[in-house]
Amino acid sequence: MAVRIGRPALPGPTEIATTASAGPRSPVTVSFLGVSTVLFDDGESAILTDGFFSRPSLPKTLALPLRSDMQRIDAALRRAGITTLDAVLCAHSHYDHALDSAAVALRTGAVLVGGSSTGFIGRGSDLPDDRIVVVENGGTTAHGNFAVTFVESVHSYPDRAHGTIDRPLTQPARVHEYRCGEAWSMQVEHVPSGRTALVHSSAGFRSGMLDGRHADVVYLSIGQLGRRPRAFVEQYWQETVVAVGARRVVLTHWDNFFRSLDEPLQALAYAFDDMSASIDVLDACARRDGIALELPILWRRSDPWADRGRV
């Protein structure tokens, strides 16, 4: 089979809506910061998923041990307006989620929250034990004005660093040492307003895992989804978006994470994924079900709960 060269173009505003900016009265805002890093902030409390900002190049990722790039981390925190965080929530322990999680927690005074593998990443850093929270399936943690419930899911296929981290992981470390561990779907509630969101950071699922749960909005990973059969993509939509009764979906984990956030975002190359193929199927599902489908704008503080008219 011939290898497809290049990468898909990002869809334009006539093809897919983009997230609108939050208004001055929005009780909580959400910012997309690349891959599946998402900031929830109400001006009093703030939580961040993953916190992956180093984004080493592909040659560096493949050839060298990796360590967090503090210059890039600090620049991203400044650009996002982050000074303190209540929690860094790690979706799983692959490097494109967890490489910088402990460093970001250290920089912002946050606790690091995730599975046991994420806990060992925290222990391999300078993060104190009392700022590492290891969760179990169905467990809920409270962070300021936010409550987060962790539901165990499945990583997208293929999982190139399968398995668990079973001892403290110190940097520098090779990419394959960042083993997946548990993969979480995170149900976020902003308690004062009652607004809910699901951050689903890897394109896999366990059938029925979200039954009985609700989220107004889903931040849905599409990483590697473009290589899956249409039937799988449709079932993925059903088991995540439809299962929680969401009315809006914001797509994540589509950008080329071998490229610095200083540069414009672009889709992953066809060698890794086909963003256009996955969006085609998801758009059809969204239109059928009357659900808004959106592409986030990097750094923008949005209000995904705001009523913007008919889908």
Contacts in CASP RR format, 6 or more apart in sequence:
PFRMAT RR
TARGET T0000
AUTHOR 0000-0000-0000
METHOD contacts of the structure
MODEL  1
MAVRIGRPALPGPTEIATTASAGPRSPVTVSFLGVSTVLFDDGESAILTD
GFFSRPSLPKTLALPLRSDMQRIDAALRRAGITTLDAVLCAHSHYDHALD
SAAVALRTGAVLVGGSSTGFIGRGSDLPDDRIVVVENGGTTAHGNFAVTF
VESVHSYPDRAHGTIDRPLTQPARVHEYRCGEAWSMQVEHVPSGRTALVH
SSAGFRSGMLDGRHADVVYLSIGQLGRRPRAFVEQYWQETVVAVGARRVV
LTHWDNFFRSLDEPLQALAYAFDDMSASIDVLDACARRDGIALELPILWR
RSDPWADRGRV
3 270 0 8 1.000
3 271 0 8 1.000
4 270 0 8 1.000
4 271 0 8 1.000
4 274 0 8 1.000
5 270 0 8 1.000
6 269 0 8 1.000
6 270 0 8 1.000
6 271 0 8 1.000
7 256 0 8 1.000
7 266 0 8 1.000
7 267 0 8 1.000
7 268 0 8 1.000
7 269 0 8 1.000
7 270 0 8 1.000
7 275 0 8 1.000
8 267 0 8 1.000
8 270 0 8 1.000
8 274 0 8 1.000
8 275 0 8 1.000
8 276 0 8 1.000
9 267 0 8 1.000
9 276 0 8 1.000
10 265 0 8 1.000
10 266 0 8 1.000
10 267 0 8 1.000
10 275 0 8 1.000
10 295 0 8 1.000
11 276 0 8 1.000
11 279 0 8 1.000
11 295 0 8 1.000
15 279 0 8 1.000
16 279 0 8 1.000
16 283 0 8 1.000
16 293 0 8 1.000
16 294 0 8 1.000
16 295 0 8 1.000
17 292 0 8 1.000
17 293 0 8 1.000
17 294 0 8 1.000
17 295 0 8 1.000
18 294 0 8 1.000
18 295 0 8 1.000
18 296 0 8 1.000
18 297 0 8 1.000
19 32 0 8 1.000
19 250 0 8 1.000
19 294 0 8 1.000
19 295 0 8 1.000
19 296 0 8 1.000
19 297 0 8 1.000
19 300 0 8 1.000
19 302 0 8 1.000
19 304 0 8 1.000
20 302 0 8 1.000
20 303 0 8 1.000
20 306 0 8 1.000
20 308 0 8 1.000
21 300 0 8 1.000
21 301 0 8 1.000
21 302 0 8 1.000
21 303 0 8 1.000
22 29 0 8 1.000
22 301 0 8 1.000
22 302 0 8 1.000
22 303 0 8 1.000
22 306 0 8 1.000
23 303 0 8 1.000
23 306 0 8 1.000
26 303 0 8 1.000
26 305 0 8 1.000
26 306 0 8 1.000
27 42 0 8 1.000
27 190 0 8 1.000
27 192 0 8 1.000
27 193 0 8 1.000
27 195 0 8 1.000
28 40 0 8 1.000
28 41 0 8 1.000
28 42 0 8 1.000
28 190 0 8 1.000
28 193 0 8 1.000
28 195 0 8 1.000
28 303 0 8 1.000
28 305 0 8 1.000
29 40 0 8 1.000
29 41 0 8 1.000
29 42 0 8 1.000
29 301 0 8 1.000
29 302 0 8 1.000
29 303 0 8 1.000
30 38 0 8 1.000
30 39 0 8 1.000
30 40 0 8 1.000
30 41 0 8 1.000
30 197 0 8 1.000
30 217 0 8 1.000
30 219 0 8 1.000
30 250 0 8 1.000
30 301 0 8 1.000
30 302 0 8 1.000
30 303 0 8 1.000
30 304 0 8 1.000
31 38 0 8 1.000
31 39 0 8 1.000
31 41 0 8 1.000
31 80 0 8 1.000
31 299 0 8 1.000
31 300 0 8 1.000
31 301 0 8 1.000
31 302 0 8 1.000
32 38 0 8 1.000
32 219 0 8 1.000
32 250 0 8 1.000
32 252 0 8 1.000
32 296 0 8 1.000
32 297 0 8 1.000
32 298 0 8 1.000
32 299 0 8 1.000
32 300 0 8 1.000
32 302 0 8 1.000
33 39 0 8 1.000
33 48 0 8 1.000
33 51 0 8 1.000
33 53 0 8 1.000
33 76 0 8 1.000
33 80 0 8 1.000
33 261 0 8 1.000
33 298 0 8 1.000
33 299 0 8 1.000
34 52 0 8 1.000
34 252 0 8 1.000
34 255 0 8 1.000
34 257 0 8 1.000
34 261 0 8 1.000
34 265 0 8 1.000
34 298 0 8 1.000
35 50 0 8 1.000
35 52 0 8 1.000
35 96 0 8 1.000
35 97 0 8 1.000
35 252 0 8 1.000
35 253 0 8 1.000
35 255 0 8 1.000
35 257 0 8 1.000
36 49 0 8 1.000
36 50 0 8 1.000
36 52 0 8 1.000
36 91 0 8 1.000
36 97 0 8 1.000
36 199 0 8 1.000
36 201 0 8 1.000
36 202 0 8 1.000
36 219 0 8 1.000
36 221 0 8 1.000
36 252 0 8 1.000
36 253 0 8 1.000
37 48 0 8 1.000
37 49 0 8 1.000
37 50 0 8 1.000
37 51 0 8 1.000
37 52 0 8 1.000
37 53 0 8 1.000
38 48 0 8 1.000
38 49 0 8 1.000
38 50 0 8 1.000
38 199 0 8 1.000
38 219 0 8 1.000
38 252 0 8 1.000
39 46 0 8 1.000
39 47 0 8 1.000
39 48 0 8 1.000
39 80 0 8 1.000
39 82 0 8 1.000
40 46 0 8 1.000
40 47 0 8 1.000
40 48 0 8 1.000
40 146 0 8 1.000
40 188 0 8 1.000
40 190 0 8 1.000
40 197 0 8 1.000
41 301 0 8 1.000
42 145 0 8 1.000
42 190 0 8 1.000
42 192 0 8 1.000
42 193 0 8 1.000
44 144 0 8 1.000
44 145 0 8 1.000
45 86 0 8 1.000
45 143 0 8 1.000
45 144 0 8 1.000
45 145 0 8 1.000
45 146 0 8 1.000
46 82 0 8 1.000
46 84 0 8 1.000
46 85 0 8 1.000
46 86 0 8 1.000
47 85 0 8 1.000
47 86 0 8 1.000
47 87 0 8 1.000
47 88 0 8 1.000
47 89 0 8 1.000
47 110 0 8 1.000
47 143 0 8 1.000
47 146 0 8 1.000
47 148 0 8 1.000
47 188 0 8 1.000
48 82 0 8 1.000
48 85 0 8 1.000
48 87 0 8 1.000
48 88 0 8 1.000
48 89 0 8 1.000
48 104 0 8 1.000
48 108 0 8 1.000
48 110 0 8 1.000
49 88 0 8 1.000
49 89 0 8 1.000
49 90 0 8 1.000
49 91 0 8 1.000
49 186 0 8 1.000
49 199 0 8 1.000
49 201 0 8 1.000
50 88 0 8 1.000
50 89 0 8 1.000
50 90 0 8 1.000
50 91 0 8 1.000
50 97 0 8 1.000
50 98 0 8 1.000
50 100 0 8 1.000
50 101 0 8 1.000
50 201 0 8 1.000
51 88 0 8 1.000
51 97 0 8 1.000
51 100 0 8 1.000
51 101 0 8 1.000
51 104 0 8 1.000
52 95 0 8 1.000
52 96 0 8 1.000
52 97 0 8 1.000
52 98 0 8 1.000
52 99 0 8 1.000
52 100 0 8 1.000
52 101 0 8 1.000
52 257 0 8 1.000
53 69 0 8 1.000
53 72 0 8 1.000
53 73 0 8 1.000
53 75 0 8 1.000
53 76 0 8 1.000
53 77 0 8 1.000
53 100 0 8 1.000
53 104 0 8 1.000
53 261 0 8 1.000
54 66 0 8 1.000
54 68 0 8 1.000
54 69 0 8 1.000
54 72 0 8 1.000
54 73 0 8 1.000
54 99 0 8 1.000
54 100 0 8 1.000
55 72 0 8 1.000
55 257 0 8 1.000
55 258 0 8 1.000
55 259 0 8 1.000
55 260 0 8 1.000
55 261 0 8 1.000
56 64 0 8 1.000
56 66 0 8 1.000
56 69 0 8 1.000
56 258 0 8 1.000
57 258 0 8 1.000
57 259 0 8 1.000
58 258 0 8 1.000
60 66 0 8 1.000
61 95 0 8 1.000
61 175 0 8 1.000
61 258 0 8 1.000
62 175 0 8 1.000
64 172 0 8 1.000
65 171 0 8 1.000
65 172 0 8 1.000
65 173 0 8 1.000
65 174 0 8 1.000
66 95 0 8 1.000
66 99 0 8 1.000
66 171 0 8 1.000
66 172 0 8 1.000
66 173 0 8 1.000
66 174 0 8 1.000
66 175 0 8 1.000
67 171 0 8 1.000
67 172 0 8 1.000
67 173 0 8 1.000
68 99 0 8 1.000
68 100 0 8 1.000
68 103 0 8 1.000
68 171 0 8 1.000
70 103 0 8 1.000
72 260 0 8 1.000
72 261 0 8 1.000
73 100 0 8 1.000
73 103 0 8 1.000
73 104 0 8 1.000
73 107 0 8 1.000
74 107 0 8 1.000
75 261 0 8 1.000
75 262 0 8 1.000
76 261 0 8 1.000
77 83 0 8 1.000
77 104 0 8 1.000
77 107 0 8 1.000
77 108 0 8 1.000
79 261 0 8 1.000
79 299 0 8 1.000
80 299 0 8 1.000
82 108 0 8 1.000
83 108 0 8 1.000
84 108 0 8 1.000
84 109 0 8 1.000
84 110 0 8 1.000
85 104 0 8 1.000
85 105 0 8 1.000
85 108 0 8 1.000
85 109 0 8 1.000
85 110 0 8 1.000
86 110 0 8 1.000
86 111 0 8 1.000
86 143 0 8 1.000
86 144 0 8 1.000
86 146 0 8 1.000
87 110 0 8 1.000
87 111 0 8 1.000
87 112 0 8 1.000
87 113 0 8 1.000
87 133 0 8 1.000
87 141 0 8 1.000
87 143 0 8 1.000
87 146 0 8 1.000
87 148 0 8 1.000
88 101 0 8 1.000
88 102 0 8 1.000
88 104 0 8 1.000
88 105 0 8 1.000
88 108 0 8 1.000
88 110 0 8 1.000
88 111 0 8 1.000
88 112 0 8 1.000
88 113 0 8 1.000
89 113 0 8 1.000
89 114 0 8 1.000
89 148 0 8 1.000
89 186 0 8 1.000
89 199 0 8 1.000
90 97 0 8 1.000
90 98 0 8 1.000
90 101 0 8 1.000
90 112 0 8 1.000
90 113 0 8 1.000
90 114 0 8 1.000
90 115 0 8 1.000
90 118 0 8 1.000
90 121 0 8 1.000
90 184 0 8 1.000
91 97 0 8 1.000
91 183 0 8 1.000
91 184 0 8 1.000
91 186 0 8 1.000
91 199 0 8 1.000
91 201 0 8 1.000
91 202 0 8 1.000
92 98 0 8 1.000
92 117 0 8 1.000
92 118 0 8 1.000
92 155 0 8 1.000
92 180 0 8 1.000
92 181 0 8 1.000
92 182 0 8 1.000
92 183 0 8 1.000
92 184 0 8 1.000
92 201 0 8 1.000
92 202 0 8 1.000
93 115 0 8 1.000
93 117 0 8 1.000
93 118 0 8 1.000
93 121 0 8 1.000
93 165 0 8 1.000
93 178 0 8 1.000
93 179 0 8 1.000
93 180 0 8 1.000
93 181 0 8 1.000
94 155 0 8 1.000
94 161 0 8 1.000
94 178 0 8 1.000
94 179 0 8 1.000
94 180 0 8 1.000
95 161 0 8 1.000
95 175 0 8 1.000
95 178 0 8 1.000
96 257 0 8 1.000
97 201 0 8 1.000
98 118 0 8 1.000
98 121 0 8 1.000
98 178 0 8 1.000
99 178 0 8 1.000
101 112 0 8 1.000
101 118 0 8 1.000
101 121 0 8 1.000
101 122 0 8 1.000
102 112 0 8 1.000
102 121 0 8 1.000
102 122 0 8 1.000
102 124 0 8 1.000
102 125 0 8 1.000
102 126 0 8 1.000
102 127 0 8 1.000
103 125 0 8 1.000
104 110 0 8 1.000
105 111 0 8 1.000
105 112 0 8 1.000
105 122 0 8 1.000
105 127 0 8 1.000
105 131 0 8 1.000
106 125 0 8 1.000
106 126 0 8 1.000
106 127 0 8 1.000
109 131 0 8 1.000
110 131 0 8 1.000
111 131 0 8 1.000
111 132 0 8 1.000
111 133 0 8 1.000
111 143 0 8 1.000
112 118 0 8 1.000
112 119 0 8 1.000
112 121 0 8 1.000
112 122 0 8 1.000
112 127 0 8 1.000
112 131 0 8 1.000
112 132 0 8 1.000
112 133 0 8 1.000
113 133 0 8 1.000
113 135 0 8 1.000
113 141 0 8 1.000
113 143 0 8 1.000
113 148 0 8 1.000
114 133 0 8 1.000
114 134 0 8 1.000
114 135 0 8 1.000
114 150 0 8 1.000
114 182 0 8 1.000
114 184 0 8 1.000
115 134 0 8 1.000
115 135 0 8 1.000
115 150 0 8 1.000
115 181 0 8 1.000
115 182 0 8 1.000
115 184 0 8 1.000
116 134 0 8 1.000
116 164 0 8 1.000
116 165 0 8 1.000
116 181 0 8 1.000
116 182 0 8 1.000
117 163 0 8 1.000
117 164 0 8 1.000
117 165 0 8 1.000
117 166 0 8 1.000
117 179 0 8 1.000
117 180 0 8 1.000
117 181 0 8 1.000
117 182 0 8 1.000
118 134 0 8 1.000
118 165 0 8 1.000
118 181 0 8 1.000
119 132 0 8 1.000
119 134 0 8 1.000
119 165 0 8 1.000
120 165 0 8 1.000
120 166 0 8 1.000
120 167 0 8 1.000
120 168 0 8 1.000
120 169 0 8 1.000
121 165 0 8 1.000
121 169 0 8 1.000
121 178 0 8 1.000
122 132 0 8 1.000
122 168 0 8 1.000
122 169 0 8 1.000
123 129 0 8 1.000
123 132 0 8 1.000
123 168 0 8 1.000
124 168 0 8 1.000
124 169 0 8 1.000
124 170 0 8 1.000
125 170 0 8 1.000
125 171 0 8 1.000
133 141 0 8 1.000
135 141 0 8 1.000
135 150 0 8 1.000
135 184 0 8 1.000
136 150 0 8 1.000
137 150 0 8 1.000
137 151 0 8 1.000
137 152 0 8 1.000
137 182 0 8 1.000
138 149 0 8 1.000
138 150 0 8 1.000
138 151 0 8 1.000
138 152 0 8 1.000
139 149 0 8 1.000
139 150 0 8 1.000
140 147 0 8 1.000
140 148 0 8 1.000
140 149 0 8 1.000
140 150 0 8 1.000
141 147 0 8 1.000
141 148 0 8 1.000
141 150 0 8 1.000
142 148 0 8 1.000
145 190 0 8 1.000
145 191 0 8 1.000
145 192 0 8 1.000
146 188 0 8 1.000
146 189 0 8 1.000
146 190 0 8 1.000
146 191 0 8 1.000
147 188 0 8 1.000
147 189 0 8 1.000
147 191 0 8 1.000
148 186 0 8 1.000
148 187 0 8 1.000
148 188 0 8 1.000
148 189 0 8 1.000
149 186 0 8 1.000
149 187 0 8 1.000
149 189 0 8 1.000
149 213 0 8 1.000
150 184 0 8 1.000
150 185 0 8 1.000
150 186 0 8 1.000
150 187 0 8 1.000
151 184 0 8 1.000
151 185 0 8 1.000
151 186 0 8 1.000
151 187 0 8 1.000
151 209 0 8 1.000
151 210 0 8 1.000
151 213 0 8 1.000
152 182 0 8 1.000
152 183 0 8 1.000
152 184 0 8 1.000
152 185 0 8 1.000
152 206 0 8 1.000
152 209 0 8 1.000
153 183 0 8 1.000
153 184 0 8 1.000
153 185 0 8 1.000
153 200 0 8 1.000
153 202 0 8 1.000
153 204 0 8 1.000
153 205 0 8 1.000
153 206 0 8 1.000
153 209 0 8 1.000
154 183 0 8 1.000
154 202 0 8 1.000
154 204 0 8 1.000
154 205 0 8 1.000
154 206 0 8 1.000
155 162 0 8 1.000
155 180 0 8 1.000
155 183 0 8 1.000
155 202 0 8 1.000
155 204 0 8 1.000
156 202 0 8 1.000
156 203 0 8 1.000
156 204 0 8 1.000
156 221 0 8 1.000
156 223 0 8 1.000
156 224 0 8 1.000
156 225 0 8 1.000
157 204 0 8 1.000
157 224 0 8 1.000
157 228 0 8 1.000
158 224 0 8 1.000
159 180 0 8 1.000
160 176 0 8 1.000
161 175 0 8 1.000
161 176 0 8 1.000
161 177 0 8 1.000
161 178 0 8 1.000
161 179 0 8 1.000
161 180 0 8 1.000
162 179 0 8 1.000
162 180 0 8 1.000
163 179 0 8 1.000
163 180 0 8 1.000
163 181 0 8 1.000
164 179 0 8 1.000
164 180 0 8 1.000
164 181 0 8 1.000
165 177 0 8 1.000
165 178 0 8 1.000
165 179 0 8 1.000
165 181 0 8 1.000
169 177 0 8 1.000
169 178 0 8 1.000
183 201 0 8 1.000
183 202 0 8 1.000
183 204 0 8 1.000
184 201 0 8 1.000
185 198 0 8 1.000
185 199 0 8 1.000
185 200 0 8 1.000
185 201 0 8 1.000
185 205 0 8 1.000
185 209 0 8 1.000
185 210 0 8 1.000
185 240 0 8 1.000
186 198 0 8 1.000
186 199 0 8 1.000
186 200 0 8 1.000
186 201 0 8 1.000
187 196 0 8 1.000
187 197 0 8 1.000
187 198 0 8 1.000
187 213 0 8 1.000
187 215 0 8 1.000
187 244 0 8 1.000
188 196 0 8 1.000
188 197 0 8 1.000
188 198 0 8 1.000
188 199 0 8 1.000
188 215 0 8 1.000
189 195 0 8 1.000
189 196 0 8 1.000
190 196 0 8 1.000
195 216 0 8 1.000
195 305 0 8 1.000
196 214 0 8 1.000
196 215 0 8 1.000
196 216 0 8 1.000
196 217 0 8 1.000
197 215 0 8 1.000
197 216 0 8 1.000
197 217 0 8 1.000
197 218 0 8 1.000
197 219 0 8 1.000
197 304 0 8 1.000
198 210 0 8 1.000
198 213 0 8 1.000
198 215 0 8 1.000
198 217 0 8 1.000
198 218 0 8 1.000
198 219 0 8 1.000
198 240 0 8 1.000
198 244 0 8 1.000
198 246 0 8 1.000
199 219 0 8 1.000
199 252 0 8 1.000
200 218 0 8 1.000
200 219 0 8 1.000
200 220 0 8 1.000
200 221 0 8 1.000
200 240 0 8 1.000
201 219 0 8 1.000
201 221 0 8 1.000
201 252 0 8 1.000
201 253 0 8 1.000
202 221 0 8 1.000
202 223 0 8 1.000
202 253 0 8 1.000
203 221 0 8 1.000
203 222 0 8 1.000
203 223 0 8 1.000
203 224 0 8 1.000
203 225 0 8 1.000
203 228 0 8 1.000
203 236 0 8 1.000
203 253 0 8 1.000
204 236 0 8 1.000
205 235 0 8 1.000
205 236 0 8 1.000
205 239 0 8 1.000
205 240 0 8 1.000
206 239 0 8 1.000
207 239 0 8 1.000
208 239 0 8 1.000
208 243 0 8 1.000
209 239 0 8 1.000
210 239 0 8 1.000
210 240 0 8 1.000
210 243 0 8 1.000
210 244 0 8 1.000
211 243 0 8 1.000
212 243 0 8 1.000
213 243 0 8 1.000
213 244 0 8 1.000
214 244 0 8 1.000
214 245 0 8 1.000
215 244 0 8 1.000
215 245 0 8 1.000
215 246 0 8 1.000
216 246 0 8 1.000
216 247 0 8 1.000
216 248 0 8 1.000
216 304 0 8 1.000
216 305 0 8 1.000
217 246 0 8 1.000
217 247 0 8 1.000
217 248 0 8 1.000
217 249 0 8 1.000
217 250 0 8 1.000
217 304 0 8 1.000
217 305 0 8 1.000
218 240 0 8 1.000
218 241 0 8 1.000
218 244 0 8 1.000
218 246 0 8 1.000
218 248 0 8 1.000
218 249 0 8 1.000
218 250 0 8 1.000
219 250 0 8 1.000
219 252 0 8 1.000
220 240 0 8 1.000
220 241 0 8 1.000
220 249 0 8 1.000
220 250 0 8 1.000
220 251 0 8 1.000
220 252 0 8 1.000
220 282 0 8 1.000
221 251 0 8 1.000
221 252 0 8 1.000
221 253 0 8 1.000
222 251 0 8 1.000
222 252 0 8 1.000
222 253 0 8 1.000
222 254 0 8 1.000
222 273 0 8 1.000
222 275 0 8 1.000
222 278 0 8 1.000
222 279 0 8 1.000
222 282 0 8 1.000
223 253 0 8 1.000
223 254 0 8 1.000
223 268 0 8 1.000
223 273 0 8 1.000
223 278 0 8 1.000
224 272 0 8 1.000
224 273 0 8 1.000
225 233 0 8 1.000
225 236 0 8 1.000
225 273 0 8 1.000
225 278 0 8 1.000
226 233 0 8 1.000
226 273 0 8 1.000
226 274 0 8 1.000
226 275 0 8 1.000
226 277 0 8 1.000
226 278 0 8 1.000
227 273 0 8 1.000
227 274 0 8 1.000
227 277 0 8 1.000
228 236 0 8 1.000
228 278 0 8 1.000
230 281 0 8 1.000
233 278 0 8 1.000
233 281 0 8 1.000
233 282 0 8 1.000
233 285 0 8 1.000
234 281 0 8 1.000
234 285 0 8 1.000
237 281 0 8 1.000
237 282 0 8 1.000
237 285 0 8 1.000
241 249 0 8 1.000
241 285 0 8 1.000
241 289 0 8 1.000
241 291 0 8 1.000
242 289 0 8 1.000
246 291 0 8 1.000
247 291 0 8 1.000
247 292 0 8 1.000
248 291 0 8 1.000
248 292 0 8 1.000
248 293 0 8 1.000
248 294 0 8 1.000
248 304 0 8 1.000
248 305 0 8 1.000
249 282 0 8 1.000
249 286 0 8 1.000
249 291 0 8 1.000
249 292 0 8 1.000
249 293 0 8 1.000
249 294 0 8 1.000
250 294 0 8 1.000
250 295 0 8 1.000
250 296 0 8 1.000
250 304 0 8 1.000
251 279 0 8 1.000
251 282 0 8 1.000
251 293 0 8 1.000
251 294 0 8 1.000
251 295 0 8 1.000
251 296 0 8 1.000
252 296 0 8 1.000
254 267 0 8 1.000
254 268 0 8 1.000
254 273 0 8 1.000
254 275 0 8 1.000
254 295 0 8 1.000
255 265 0 8 1.000
255 266 0 8 1.000
255 267 0 8 1.000
255 268 0 8 1.000
256 265 0 8 1.000
256 266 0 8 1.000
256 267 0 8 1.000
256 268 0 8 1.000
256 269 0 8 1.000
257 268 0 8 1.000
259 265 0 8 1.000
259 266 0 8 1.000
261 298 0 8 1.000
265 298 0 8 1.000
267 273 0 8 1.000
267 275 0 8 1.000
267 276 0 8 1.000
268 275 0 8 1.000
282 293 0 8 1.000
283 293 0 8 1.000
285 291 0 8 1.000
286 292 0 8 1.000
286 293 0 8 1.000
286 311 0 8 1.000
287 311 0 8 1.000
290 311 0 8 1.000
291 311 0 8 1.000
292 308 0 8 1.000
292 311 0 8 1.000
293 311 0 8 1.000
294 304 0 8 1.000
296 302 0 8 1.000
END
